Amino acid sequence: MSDALRLRCVFAFLMSLLMTLLMSAWVTWLNIGLQADFLPRWRHAFFAAWPVAFCAVMLFAPRVQLFSRSIVARLASRP
């Protein structure tokens, strides 16, 4: 495995982990509040969402990074 691919996989793993933890907690809290069964529901939401988030980061992060570079370059070239 090349270093670039290894970096991409580790980045996708960590970014999807962090975003899924935060977003599943937030959405669970919005939907049910801080109830007695909050943690089991949060855990269920997290494990349901994490594989999807990982795949999304692996697929879309390179394109989003290129798009972001394009936007920043256009903004930097403006007077």
Residue pairs with C-beta under 8 A, 6 or more apart in sequence:
1 9
8 58
8 61
8 62
9 58
11 57
11 61
12 54
12 57
12 58
12 61
13 54
15 57
15 61
16 50
16 53
16 54
16 56
16 57
17 50
19 53
20 46
20 49
20 50
20 53
21 46
23 49
24 42
24 45
24 46
24 49
25 42
25 46
27 45
28 38
28 41
28 42
28 45
29 38
32 38
32 41
35 41
